[in-house]
Amino acid sequence: MDAGSWDAGGDADRGDVSTPTWPPVTDYAAPGPFTVQRDSDTGPGAAYDIFRPATLGPSPRKNPIVSWANGTLFGIDMYQTLLRHWASYGFVVIAAHSQSTAGGATHKAGIDWLVAENARASSIYFGSLDTTAIGAAGHSQGGGATIAAGSGVPGPAGIVATLPLMPILSFETDKTIVMRQTAPMFNVNATMDNRDPMGLVANQIYDGANRELVQAAFIGIHEDAMNPAMNAPTLAWLRFKLMADDRAKSFFYPANACGLCRDPAYRQVRYKNTP
């Protein structure tokens, strides 16, 4: 299966912005039905950018939240294709400017800010966000930060799904975070990652996981978090966990017959603590 053309079958209503359910998806790699707006220099301390549907909602449909954490040497613009992809399907993505994201603090601050905005009557987000559907994602150092946030570091942020891409854990001072996850995780590693050439981080995550884990090894390099091949499987995970998209589940389950399992772009798909 071509990683760039995931097809879940069925008919997508790409123009629907009026119903309380999210439009179904036929091709998870294709742009979504919503026009994306980028709000720069916003969030706590004006230190975040937000990628979101230009029109939020409408009620009673509410937009899930995804927090993004950058890698050490990579800024938001390098990830914007991926973040826009998620936003085009209805997610509100808050991305910290910082490239020093270890410890999960940028995740918590961004999520807490959006949750507060959802409750503030004069905010554009007032009543529009699904604060029960919050995800955290990140690359490299930001992947480690995502694992930290998924363990409740530096404090609870309501995260219900995590998505670390090519994570490294060397920046994390708390070495117990892998074993203290509070949410399901989809972890993508790279087979030719010069930051983890022996796959030690991947094994550390797999061995330590005590919650649902789907771990896939993409045949590529550390920088392939920016590869368009990431668009479909990452979107599927977010829709599966944050939008109750049953079609998206087929990317990951059943084991050995899932979309990722049959995709030649991936060498290995492993599971821990499956539901």
GUVOMAR-200857 format. One record per residue (C-alpha): x, y, z; residue in one letter. Coordinates in pm, whole numbers, plus 50000, padded with zeros to 5 digits. Example, Ala and Ser with C-alpha at 12.3 -4.5 7.8 and 13.67 -1.06 7.14 Angstrom:
// GUVOMAR-200857
       x       y       z   resn
   51230   49550   50780      a
   51367   49894   50714      s
//
This chain:
// GUVOMAR-200857
       x       y       z   resn
   50000   50000   50000      m
   50127   50347   49907      d
   50170   50551   50226      a
   50050   50858   50039      g
   49710   50723   49933      s
   49530   50566   50224      w
   49169   50491   50130      d
   48919   50387   50395      a
   48633   50332   50151      g
   48291   50495   50141      g
   48187   50845   50043      d
   48325   51159   50202      a
   48110   51470   50236      d
   48388   51721   50186      r
   48160   52025   50189      g
   47966   51952   50509      d
   48007   52214   50780      v
   47652   52210   50919      s
   47602   51873   51088      t
   47704   51769   51441      p
   47918   51481   51311      t
   48250   51511   51133      w
   48256   51442   50757      p
   48371   51086   50683      p
   48705   51032   50508      v
   48789   50822   50206      t
   49152   50933   50157      d
   49336   51025   50477      y
   49630   51164   50278      a
   49414   51414   50088      a
   49344   51765   50223      p
   49041   51786   50447      g
   48714   51969   50387      p
   48782   52276   50600      f
   48968   52594   50505      t
   49266   52635   50739      v
   49353   52957   50918      q
   49687   53015   51090      r
   49684   53255   51385      d
   50040   53364   51461      s
   50187   53487   51790      d
   49894   53390   52005      t
   49833   53167   52304      g
   50012   53210   52639      p
   50276   53478   52613      g
   50198   53514   52240      a
   50445   53226   52204      a
   50233   52991   51995      y
   50079   52964   51651      d
   49740   52801   51604      i
   49628   52611   51295      f
   49251   52575   51289      r
   48946   52560   51069      p
   48857   52914   50963      a
   48504   52842   51086      t
   48481   52660   51417      l
   48204   52420   51510      g
   47919   52470   51442      p
   47740   52375   51761      s
   47685   52104   51876      p
   47993   51977   51689      r
   48306   52076   51879      k
   48668   52085   51760      n
   48920   51855   51929      p
   49246   52006   52052      i
   49595   51891   51949      v
   49910   52039   52103      s
   50233   52024   51901      w
   50596   52032   52030      a
   50890   52108   51798      n
   51219   51926   51775      g
   51546   52088   51883      t
   51653   52214   51542      l
   51315   52252   51378      f
   51067   52540   51383      g
   50693   52544   51327      i
   50723   52631   50957      d
   50902   52303   50895      m
   50600   52114   51028      y
   50324   52336   50895      q
   50218   52098   50615      t
   50141   51830   50874      l
   49972   52070   51116      l
   49761   52222   50839      r
   49659   51872   50733      h
   49518   51799   51076      w
   49346   52137   51098      a
   49180   52081   50760      s
   48987   51795   50924      y
   48858   52000   51215      g
   49136   51989   51475      f
   49253   52303   51653      v
   49632   52264   51664      v
   49831   52482   51903      i
   50206   52479   51836      a
   50466   52639   52062      a
   50738   52850   51902      h
   50994   52698   52137      s
   51253   52448   52023      q
   51332   52362   52387      s
   51023   52159   52459      t
   51151   51886   52693      a
   50946   51821   53005      g
   50606   51878   52848      g
   50554   52233   52978      a
   50476   52383   52637      t
   50208   52116   52586      h
   50042   52187   52919      k
   50054   52566   52879      a
   49905   52557   52529      g
   49631   52312   52622      i
   49543   52497   52942      d
   49518   52823   52747      w
   49278   52677   52491      l
   49065   52514   52761      v
   49042   52854   52935      a
   48955   53025   52605      e
   48677   52773   52551      n
   48521   52897   52876      a
   48578   53271   52815      r
   48265   53432   52673      a
   48448   53688   52458      s
   48686   53433   52301      s
   48652   53311   51944      i
   48684   52961   52093      y
   48399   53006   52341      f
   48204   52681   52357      g
   48362   52555   52033      s
   48628   52314   52164      l
   48591   51956   52276      d
   48790   51965   52597      t
   48734   51591   52645      t
   48921   51518   52319      a
   49276   51647   52362      i
   49584   51507   52190      g
   49956   51581   52218      a
   50206   51529   51939      a
   50566   51621   51868      g
   50889   51533   51690      h
   51239   51453   51818      s
   51287   51644   52146      q
   50919   51733   52107      g
   50841   51363   52082      g
   51007   51312   52418      g
   50811   51610   52550      a
   50493   51444   52424      t
   50576   51130   52621      i
   50640   51349   52925      a
   50305   51522   52885      a
   50140   51182   52840      g
   50269   51086   53185      s
   50124   51397   53348      g
   50448   51598   53350      v
   50458   51882   53446      p
   50093   51838   53547      g
   49762   51703   53420      p
   49641   51857   53093      a
   49350   51630   52999      g
   49544   51448   52726      i
   49363   51138   52597      v
   49595   51037   52308      a
   49961   51095   52221      t
   50159   51088   51898      l
   50540   51107   51933      p
   50725   51104   51599      l
   51089   50990   51599      m
   51115   51080   51968      p
   51438   51112   52160      i
   51443   51095   52539      l
   51791   51228   52619      s
   51653   51574   52706      f
   51413   51431   52964      e
   51531   51444   53326      t
   51251   51216   53447      d
   51339   50871   53317      k
   51015   50712   53444      t
   50784   50890   53199      i
   50764   50597   52955      v
   50624   50372   53227      m
   50371   50628   53350      r
   50163   50700   53040      q
   49801   50789   53103      t
   49681   50780   52741      a
   49706   50556   52433      p
   50014   50624   52219      m
   50093   50588   51849      f
   50472   50605   51820      n
   50644   50634   51481      v
   51015   50561   51466      n
   51251   50577   51167      a
   51465   50283   51058      t
   51757   50507   50956      m
   51735   50759   51238      d
   52083   50897   51311      n
   51960   51009   51655      r
   51862   50653   51742      d
   52063   50433   51502      p
   52023   50115   51708      m
   51655   50164   51781      g
   51721   50186   52154      l
   51462   50458   52212      v
   51200   50259   52024      a
   51273   49955   52238      n
   51272   50163   52556      q
   50925   50293   52470      i
   50796   49949   52376      y
   50940   49774   52680      d
   50818   50041   52922      g
   50468   50097   52786      a
   50191   50023   53034      n
   49902   50166   52831      r
   49785   50101   52476      e
   50077   50139   52235      l
   50092   50106   51858      v
   50452   50143   51742      q
   50550   50152   51376      a
   50895   50175   51215      a
   50887   50398   50906      f
   51156   50319   50650      i
   51324   50656   50657      g
   51522   50912   50853      i
   51477   51136   51156      h
   51348   51425   50946      e
   51070   51214   50795      d
   50834   51359   51052      a
   50801   51628   50782      m
   50747   51369   50506      n
   50396   51387   50352      p
   50379   51012   50418      a
   50308   51105   50782      m
   49985   51287   50692      n
   49756   50985   50658      a
   49852   50761   50953      p
   49884   51048   51200      t
   49548   51191   51094      l
   49396   50844   51127      a
   49526   50811   51486      w
   49386   51152   51583      l
   49050   51080   51422      r
   49038   50731   51575      f
   49108   50855   51927      k
   48963   51208   51925      l
   48674   51188   51675      m
   48560   50826   51727      a
   48630   50749   51360      d
   48581   50373   51334      d
   48718   50365   50978      r
   49046   50509   51101      a
   49083   50215   51337      k
   49164   49993   51037      s
   49501   50171   51004      f
   49601   50009   51333      f
   49379   49705   51396      y
   49358   49412   51368      p
   49723   49327   51425      a
   49897   49180   51117      n
   49610   49285   50889      a
   49595   49660   50956      c
   49669   49929   50700      g
   50009   50003   50853      l
   50084   49630   50875      c
   50034   49595   50499      r
   50213   49915   50402      d
   50560   49853   50251      p
   50672   50192   50385      a
   50676   50038   50733      y
   50903   49757   50847      r
   50746   49671   51179      q
   50421   49735   51365      v
   50418   49633   51732      r
   50148   49642   51999      y
   50135   49659   52377      k
   49834   49657   52609      n
   49582   49656   52325      t
   49216   49708   52421      p
//
